Amino acid sequence: MNQWMGMKKSMHVIREIVKKEFYQVRQDKRMLGVSVVAPILQVILLGYAATTDITNTNLVVCDLDRTAESRAFVKEFTNSGYFVPKYSVDVISEVDSYIDDAKATIALVVPRGFGRNLLSRETAQVQVILDGADANSANILLGYSTQIIGSYAQGILAEYTMAGKGRTGVVVPEPRIWFNPDLRSSNFMVPGVVALVLMIITMTLTALGIVKEKEIGTLEQLMVTPIKPHELIIGKLVPFIIIGFLDVMIVLAVARYWFLVPLRGSLLLLFGLSGLFILTTLGLGLFISTIAKSQQQAMLIAQFFFFMPFMFLSGFSFPIANMPVIIQYITYLIPLRYFLDIVRGIFLKGTSLNELWPQATALLVFGIAILSLSVMRFHKKLE
């Protein structure tokens, strides 16, 4: 009986503690939002963004043969659902700019004599040019292309056999991979990891550093001193800016000398544009610190509302072109998207500021806007 009474009393204590915890969660609107709203957003975003299927890829076509056979061959590509004939050129050299500027991911070049070779039972070669920066996507697209070419060749063979014309020529693909000829996935992923690590470290350190001072009461002590609010804000942010640039040097060194990712562009340009991105991450960290009451809250807010959406919607893990149109428009609000284009462009393609100025301008606008709004909010909290 005494044992039963003890268990009953223990269950009552546990029940009261559980009720108290639920009451605290209900009272803490921020925690309630993180625990209820964040999972819904994550599932919705991941449901649309997390896909390895590649469809509607921009295709640039260079048909130098201009025969019925070449047009039928190109139609096999455009009707497959994998490729969209976005651009058409008359000279092979014009293909370069579309691949360089990432307007198209794949180019199909049909040489002169394609139809004649096919009809005369000779080998008919076609050239498939791929942007190999994203090794995974390039491998998939190369597989699609080989499958389409093989299907076309079998169809021609079956048609000739049924017509009693004997065998036909063989269509042979000649793939060319640009920017990452070995299709090493690390060449694409590691520069992305560089950007992701820089974002996580600078945003987290800024948010946790300020929230910790709020928790232990030193921030309130600073507020009653003659220190002006803007002096306090600048003094708080400068160390994290320095740490951010140190992190840039560290992660770049690891990418270059440990993973052997080629750096084809300007290191100075990469540092300069990294500074624009750091402005954004510091602003977001400062904004989080004005919302969170504890370091735990700051970490949860950063993880669910910034780190994960940024990672999945920026093109870090999944190609943006594969996402629904509405999600693609949302990705324009993700600063990490622009910085990934910058890092990967400088590393793999050696792009200069002339090609990267749209991304640099977007980062500058985001950095100034986010940091200014966060400073104003932090200033208001201090007052």
N, C-alpha and C positions, 0 to 999 in steps of 0.2 A: 504493500500500500504506500509506504513512504517513497519507494522508488517511483511509483506511478505519479505521486504528487510532485516529486522533484522534476520528472519529465514534463509534467503539465506546466509547472512554473517556468521551466526553461523555454518551452514552446511559447509561452505568453511573452517572455522577455524578447525572444527572437522576433515574434510578431510585431511587437511595439517598435523594435529597432527598424524592421523593414518598413513599417508605416512612416516612421520618422524620415528614413532615407527617401522614400517616394515623395513625402511632403517637401523635402529640401529640393529634390529634382524639379518638382512642380513649381516651386517658388523661384528657382533659378531659371529664368526664361532662356538664357544663353545656352545652358546645358540641355534644356528641353529641346531647343532648336537643333542642336548638334545631334542629339540622339534620335530624333524623329524625322526632321526634314532632310538632313544630310544623307541618310541611307536611300531615301526616295530619289534624291537628285543623282546619287551615284549610280543606281540601277538604271535610271532613264538614260543618263549620259553614256554609260558603258554599253547599254543595250544597242545604242546606235553607233557608237564610236569603235567598240571592240570587235572588229571584223577583219579577217584576213582575205576576204574575197576582194578581187580587183575587177571592177567593171567600168565602162565608159572612160577608158584611158585616152587622153588626147594623142592622136596619131597624125603625123605629118607624112604625106604621100608624095613621092617623086616618081611619077610614071614616065619614063623616057621612051617607052616602046609605043604607047598609045595605040594598041591593037585591041581587037575584041577579046583576045586571050588575056592580055594584061588587065583590061577592065574587069573581066570576070574574076581574075585572081584577086584584085584589090577589093572587089565586092565581097569575097569570102571573108576578108578581114572586117569590113565595115558592118556586115550582117551578123557577125558572131556575138555581138553584145559586149565584147570585151574592149573594143576600140571604137573611138569616135573620130571620123576623118575631119579633124579640126582645121588642118592647114594642107595646102597643096602647092608644091613648088615645081619649077621647070628645070632647075639646075641643082646638081647634088650639093654644091657648096652652100646653097641657101638653107640646107637642112641644119647646118651647124648652129646658127643663131637660135633656132627654136629649141634645140636640146640644151644649149648653153644657158639660155634664159629660163629654162624649166617651163616653157610654154607647152612643150610636148615631151612625153616620156619615152616615146618610141617613134622611129621613122622607118618607113618601108620604101626601099628603092628598087624599082623594076627597071633593069637595064635594057638598052636597045637590043633587038634581036630575040627578046624573050619568047614572043609568039612563034617566030620562025624556028627557033631551036626546038620548041615544044612540038611543033608540027613535023619537023624533020627528024624526030626521035633522038635528038641530042640532049645533052644536059642543059637545063635552063636555070641559071643561078639568079637568086634574088638576095638583096642585102637587107638585113634587119639591124638597125642601129638602136641601141638602148642606153638610157641614162643609168649607169650602174652605181650611182651614189648610194641608193637604197638597194643593197644586194638582194634582200629578200624579195622585194617587188620585181626587180630585174629578172630574177630566176623564174618567178611565176609568169611574167610576161613572155619570157623566152620560151617557156613551156607551152603557153597558149599559142604563140606564133608557130612553133614546130608542129603542134597538133593541127592547126588550120592548114598549114602547107601540106602536111601529110594527107589530110582529108581531101584537099583540092587535087592532089596528084592521083589519089585513088579514084576520085570521081571521074577525072579525065581518062584514066586507064579503063574504067568500066564502060564509059561512053564509047571509046574507040573499039573495045572488044565486042560490044553489042552491035556496032556498025560494021564489023568485019574489017576494020582498017589495020588490024594488028596492034602491036604495042606502040606507046607514045613516049615522048621524052620524059626525063626525070627532073622534077623541080628540087633544087638543092639550096637550102638556106645558108647564107654566109653571115653569121652574127658578128657584130662589132660592139664591144662594151666600152663606153666612155667613163672616165673619171675613176673607175674602180674595176679595171680589167680582170682582176682575179676574183671579183665578186666576194671579197672578204666582208662579212657582216660587221666585223669590228670597226672597219673604216667608216661605216655609217653610224653605228650605235655609240661608239666612244665619244665623238664630238658632241652627240646629244647628251650623253651622261655628264660631260663637262658642264654644259649649260644647266642641267638639272641639279647637279651637286652645288653649283654656284648659287642657284636660286634657294635651295633648301637651307644652306648654311647661313647665308646673309639674312634671309627672312626670319629664320628661327632664332638666330643669335640676337637680332634686334628686338624681336617680340619678347623673348624670354628675359633678356637683360633688363628691359624696362619694367616688365611685370614683376620680376623678382624684387626690384627696388620698391615697388608698390606694396608687395607682400610684407617685406621686413620693415617698412616705414621710413626708409632713407629718402625716398622721393618727397614725402611730405616735409621732411627736415630741410631738404634743399629749397623747397618752395617758400619757406619762411626766412630764408637768407636774402641778402641784397642782390642775388643773382637774377638777372632778367630772364624771362621765358625763352627768348630766342637764343640767348647764350647757353642756356641749359640744353635746348634742343640740338644746337650745333655741336656742343661738347659731347652729347650722347651719340650722335650719328657719325662723327669723324672717325672714332676708333673702328666702327664697323665698316666704314668705307675702306680704311687701310687693310683690315682683315680680308675684305672682299677681294682686293687686288692681290693680296698674298695668296689667297685661294686660287685666283686665276692663274698665277704663275705655277702653283703646285700641280693643279689638275692638267694644265697644258703640258707640263714636263712629263707627267705620268702618261698622258695620251701619246706624246711624241716618242718618248724613249723607252717606255715599257711596252705599250701596245703597238709601237712602230707605225702609227697613223701618219701618213705624209702630210706635211704642212706646206701647201703650194702657194698660199697667199701671204699677205703682209702681217707679220706678228704685231707690229705697231698699230695697224688698223684694228686688229682683233682686240688689243688692249683698250683702244679708244672706245670702240663700240660696246665692249664689256662694261665700261664705266656707265654708259647710258642704261644698260640693263640693271646694274647695281642700284641706280637711282630708283628704279621701279620696285625692286625687291626690298630696299630699305623703307620705301614709302608704305609698302604693304605690311612689313613687319611693324612699323610704327602704328599703322591703322589697327592691326590686331591687338596691340598693347593697349589701345584706348577702349577696346571692347571687353577683353578678358579681365577677369578679376584674379585669376590664379594662373600659374604656369601650366597646370594641367589643361585648363580651358584654352589657353593660348595654343598649346600643341594640337588639341582636337580641332580647333577652328582652322588652324593652318593646314592640317592634314586633310580634313574633309572638304573644305571650301576653297582651298588654293592648290595644294600639292597634287592631289589626285585629279581634279578637273584639268589643271594645267598639263599634267603628264599625258592624259588620254586625249585631250582636244588640241594639243599643240602640234601634233604630227610626230611626237617622240616615239610612240609605240605603233600607231596605225596611220596609214596615209590619209590625209584630209580629203583627198579626191574621192575616197570610197564612202565617205559619210553622206547622209542625207543633206539636201541643200540647206535646210534650215539650220542644221548643226554646223555646216561649213560657214555660214554667216556668223554664228556665235564664236567661231574660232578666231575671227578678226579682233575679238575683245581680249584675247589671250596674249600678253606680252611675250611669253616664252616661244610662241609660234615664230615671231620675227627674229628672235635671237637664235633659234635653231637654224633658220635659213642663213643667218650670218655666219655662225660657227661652221656649219657644214659646207657652206659656199667657200669660205676662206680656206678651210682644211683641204677639201677634195677638189674644188674647181679653180682655186686661186682667184676668185672674183675680187674685184676692186670696189672702191666706193661708188664708182660710176654705175655699177650694177646693183649695189646694195643700198643706195640712197633712199628708196621707199621704205625698207625695213628700218634703216637708221632713223628716218624722220618719225616713223610710227613709235619707235622706242623713246625718242626724245619727247614726243607729245605725251605718251603714257607716263614717262618718268616725271616730267614737270607737273602734270595734272595730279597724279596719285600722291606724289610727295607733298605738293602744296596742300591738297585736301587733308592729308594725314597730319601735317604740321598744324594746320588751322584747328583741327579737331583736338590734337594733343594740347595745343595752346589753350583752348577753351576748357579742357579738363583741368589744366593747371590753375586756371582762374577760378 
